[in-house]
Amino acid sequence: MTSARDVVVTGLGATTPLGGDVPSTWEAALAGKSGARTMDNDWAERYEIPVNFAATIKVKPEEVLKRPELKRMDPSAQYAVIAAREAWKDAGEPEVAGERLGSVVSSGIGGVWTLLDGWDTLRERGARRLLPMTVPMLMPNSPTAFVSLDLGARAGAHALVSACASGAEAIGYGAEMIRSGRADVVVAGGTEATIHPMPIAAFAASRTLSLRNDDPEGASRPYDADRDGFVVGEGAAVVVLESAEHAAARGARVYARIGGVGLSSDAYHITSPDPDGTGQVAAMRGALEDAGATGADVVHVNAHATSTKVGDLTETASIRRLFGSDADHVQLSATKSMTGHLLGGAGALETVFTVKAIADRLAPPTINVANPDPELQVPLVRDEPAKLPGGDIAAINNSFGFGGHNVALLVQNA
């Protein structure tokens, strides 16, 4: 049963390394395809970067957007607008007053292409050659601002920045806007466009990237004993959230409900998770309590699972610690094995996957796990999708970020 301020998902949009929209992305994910590929450039050789591959966007923005739009938006905003337009259309373009429509689209890093290209222009050609739109293009709130302009959203345009948890936290904030009565409809999600030589070199310097240059498609391998780091990805994902009352009044198709939102912070280390998993447990418990659910209700978890040695196992230990024996019936998926790590867009894309898993009763597979880590504590969906049970079910999407940010979203069937 739903109440008037329950939050439902009525639209989905995405542009990812697997496809230019949600149907193609979801189809590729269920088929276990990888979006990682060798980059068509000379960055590795020119800058002595030890990584020459990434999960690059499948459909270029220039194939979708008009030239004037491309010129005034950083790629991070381009991806966000593409995803938001798909989600809005998928939701049936709901009729809602602008004062009751919100936009919450986050990015972990922001307009890095604009910032770094602008610095190059300044150094090489002087201040007069900088684009007049440089500042609006590089600011981290640019994606949500352009989405709000595109849709006429005037209930608020927000951009929460919490590193790799940004996209999930944006959806949680959007849900709270509806619950509190600030909005009836919110377009929420995350975006990232950091496949640029400097961020890749910086991640490589932090020793968090996989170095499998000879096997890009097999490089992202969460929970494999031989994992050696994550694969940088790019893209965006957006959901349309509505109050259940507003959706019912217009006869909208509902994919699922955002039943609970859990937030916490580790206060432990700037990049490493608390090895005890206390913050992760608190976020998941908060999502369960917010929804009035228990571990027995959860049949699926889309894990943060980036393919790092420590992070992957900390998360599964946290799931086991919270769920106890109920973890035995959880179908665990690590979809970054296919998409790479979209950073600020990851939590939003994985929320889309979680919503689709609940709606279609299918948990997507984890690929590249040839040698499962013996310390893995939760049943892992490998290579093929797993069927989820009928009846009332719930799933959790976990998103964690540098700085100790923890976000858990609980998704329930409509």
N, C-alpha and C positions, 0 to 999 in steps of 0.2 A: 504494500500500500504506500502511496505517496501523499505528502501533505503539500499545502500551497507553496511553501518556500523550499521544498525539496528541489535539488538541482539536477537537471537531466541534460544529456548530451544529444543534440539534434543535428549537428553538422560536423563533418570531418574534412580536413584539408592538409595536404603535405606536398613537399617537393624534396626528394631525398636521393641518396646514391643508388637506390633500387628502382626509382620510378618518378615520373613527373606529377603523380597524383596519388591519392590513397588506394584506389583499386589496383593499380599496377605495383605499388609498393607492397601492399598486403599479399598480393599474388606471388611476388618474388620471395617475400619472407616465408610464406608457407611452403614454397618450393625449395627453400634452403639455399638461395643464391647469395653470393657475396657482391657487394658494391665496391670493394677495394680494387684498385688498379694502379699500374705504373703510370706516373704522371708524364704527360706529354710536354716536358720542358727540360731545361738543363740545370735546374736549381742545385741538384745534388753535386754535380761536377763544379759548377761555377762558385758555389759558396761552401763547398766541402761539407755538405750536410750528409749524415750517414743514412738517411732515409729518402728513397726516391718514389714512394707510393703513398696513396691516400684513398679514402672513400669519397671520391669527387661526385658532384651533383650529376644526376643522370640526364636531365633535360635542362639545357642552358636557359637562363632568363631571357636572352634575346630571341628565343623561340616562342616566348609567351607574352612578354611585355612590349609596349610601344617604345620607340626610340627616345622620346622626351622623358618617359618614366625612367628608363635606364640611366639617363644622363643626370638625373637629380637625386637618385637613390644609391647608396652603398649596396653592394651585393646582399648584406645582411637584411636590409629593408626590402630589397627586391624579392628575396625568398619568402619573407613574411607576408608581403602583399599577395604573392601568388598563392600561398597556402590559405590565407584568409579569404580570398575570393572564392576558392574552391569550397571551403567550409561553408561560407555564406550561401552559395548556390545549392550546396548539398542540403542545407537546412531549409531550403525553400524560400530563401530571401524573406525572412520574417518581417512583417510590418510592425515596427516599433518606433515610438518617438525617440529622437536622438537623445533626449534627456534621460531616457530609460535604457540606453544602450552604452555599454562600456567596452574598452579595449585594454587588454593586459597581455602584451607581447614582450617577452624578455630576451636578452642576449647576455651571455657570460662575458663577452669581450667587446662587443660593439663594432663600430665601423673601422676595423683595423686596416682594410684595404685603402680607404680614403685617408686615414691618418698617415700611414706610411708612404703612400704615393704623394701626398701633399708635402711631406717632409723632403722627399726626393726632389720634387718640383722647386721647393724653396731653395734648396742647396744648389741645384744645378741651373735654375733659370730665373730665380729671384721672386720676391714677394708679389710682384704685379701679375705673375702668371698663375697664382693660386685661383681655384674656382671660387666664385662668390658663395656657392652652396657648400663649401667644405665643412664648416661647423655643423650645420643641420644634417649633413650626411654622416659625420663621424660620431655624433653623440649616441650613447647607448640607448636612449629613448627614441631614436629615430624610427626604428621599425614600428613601435606601437603608435607613434605619432602619425606615420603615413597610413597605417591601417585605420586609425580613427578618422583621418581626413577622408579616406576612401569610402568609408561607410557612414560617415556623419555621426560618429559616436561621441556624445557629449556628457555622459554620466561619469567620465573619467578615463584618462589614457595613462596607464601605469607601466613601469618597466622595473621589475624587481631584479636585482643582480645578485645572484648567489652561485656564481661559477656554474658547475655542471648540474646543479639542481634548479637553475633559473627557470627553465620551461615548465617543470612540474610545480614550482612555487607559484608561477604566474597563474596556472589553472586553479590552484588552491585559493589564491587571492580572488580570482574571478568568481569562484563558487561563494566566497564570503561576501562579495558585493551583492550577489543575488539574495543570499540568506538574510543579510542585514536590511534589505529593502532598498538599497541604493540603485539597483538596476533590475530589469526584467530579463535582459539578454546581455551576455558578455562574450566577446570574441577573445579567446585566450590561448596562449601557446608560447613557443620559443623558436629562436632562429640563431644561426651562426654561419659565418663565412670567413674562416681563418686559414684556409688552405693557401697560404702565402709563405714565402721562404723564411721570414723572420719568426713567426709563431712555430712553424715546424722545427726550425733550428732550436728554438727555445725549449720546446717540449723534448726534443732529442737531448739537449743539454741536461735536462732534469732526469734523464734516463727512465722515462715513462713510456717511450714508444717502442713498438716492436721493430726489430731490425731485419725482418724476413724479406729482404728485397727480391729474393728469387722466388717467392711464393706469396704475392700480395693477398690473393683470395683466401689463403689459409693462415694469414698472419694473426687475425683476431680470433683467439681461442680461449674464451672464458672457461675456467675450471679444468682445462687441460694441464696435466702436470708439467708440460714443456712450454707453457705460455711465457712470453717475454715482454709483454707490454701492449698498449692499445694502438689502434689505428685511427688517425685523425679523420673525421668526417665533416660534411657540411650539409646544410639544408634547413628546412623549417617544417613545423607542424603546428596546426591550429585547430581548436575545437570551438564549436558554438555551444555555449551553455545557456540554459533557460530555466526559469522557475517552472516547476511542473504545471502550475496553474496556467501560465502563459502558453506553454506548449500545448496543453490540452485544449485551450480555448481556440487555437487555430488549427487543431487536428494534425499536429506535427508528428512525423515519424521519430520515435525515440530509440536511440541505440542502447543507452544504459543510464545509470545514475552515478553521480559523484557522491557517494554516501558519506565519506569521511576524509578529513584532511589532518595529517599529523606532521608537526614541525618540531625540530630540536636542533641544538648545536653542540658539538663535541667539546669545544674549548680545550683542545688537546694539542693539536699541531697544525701548521698552516697547510700542509699537503697530505699528511697521513691520517687515516681514520684512527679513532681510539681503538686499540686492539681488543678491548673488552666489549666493544659494540654497544656500550650503554646508550649513546645518543641514537643509534639506529633502532634499538629496541624501543626507546621512548617514542620515536616518530611513528613506528608501526603500531605500537600500543595506542598512541593518540588517535590514529586513524580509525582503529577498531572501536575505541570508546566513543569517538565522535559519531560513528555510524550506528552505535548500539549493537555491534557485532562481536563475535568471538573467533578465535582461531579455527574452530570447527566449521565456520562458514566459508573460510577461504580455501579455494581449490586451485588457485593459480597465483604465482608471483612473477612479474616481469622484473628481473633483477637489474640493479645498476651495473654490476659485473663488467668491468672494463677490460679484463685480461691482465690485471696486475697481480703479482704474486700474493701480496698481503690483502689487498682490498676484496678480492673475490671470496676468500675464505672467511674473512671477518663478517661479511654479509650473511653467508649461509649459517655461520655459528650463531649470529644474532637471530635469524629466523628460527633455528632450532631452540634457542634459549627462550624465546617468547612463546612459540607454538607448542613446544614439547612434542608429545606423540602425534598431535594434529599435523605436524610437518610431514608426516609419512604420506599423507594424501594430497600434498601440495605439488602441483606440476610447475617446476621451475624452468623459466625460459630466459636466455641471455641473448637478446636480439642484436646487441652490438657486435656479435660474431659475424653478422651479415651487413649491418649498416655502417660499421665503424662507430666512433664516438663523436656525436654531433655537439658535444660540449653544452652550451646554453640551450641548444635545441633538442638535446637527448631526452630529457624528461618529458617534453611535449610529444615527441614522436613515440616514445614508449607508452605514454598514456593513450595515444591513438591505437597502438597495438593492443593494449590491455582492454580498451573498449571493444575493439573488434573481436578479441578473444572471447569476451563475455557474450557479445551479440551473436557470434557464429558458433560458440561452444567449441572453439579450437584453440589450443595453446600452440604458438609458433615454435619451431625447433631451434635448438642451439647447434651450430655447425662447428666443425674443426676440432671436436673433442675426441681425438684418437686414443688418448691415454688419460682417462678421468683421474683427477687428483684424489688420492685415497682419503683425504680429509673432507671431501665434499659431504655435507650432512643432510641434503635435501634431494629428493628424486628429480633428476634432470631430464628434460625433454630433449632428446638428441636426434638430429637428422630428419625426422619426420614429425609432423604435427601430432599432438595428442588430443583426443576427444575429452571435453569437459562434461560433467554430468548435467542432467536436466534439473528442473526445479529452481529454487532460489539459491543463487550462488554469488560469491564475491571473489574479487581478485585485488591484489595490491601491486602498485607500481612504485618501486623504490628509486629515488634519485639522491645522490650524495655529491657534494662539491668541495673543492679546495676551500679551506677556511673552516671546515668542520660543519658545513650545512647538511642537514638531513631532512628530506621530504618524503612522506609516504602518502599516496592517494589510494583510497579504497573505492573500487568500482563495483557496483552491483547491477544485476540484471533489472531491466525496466519492469 
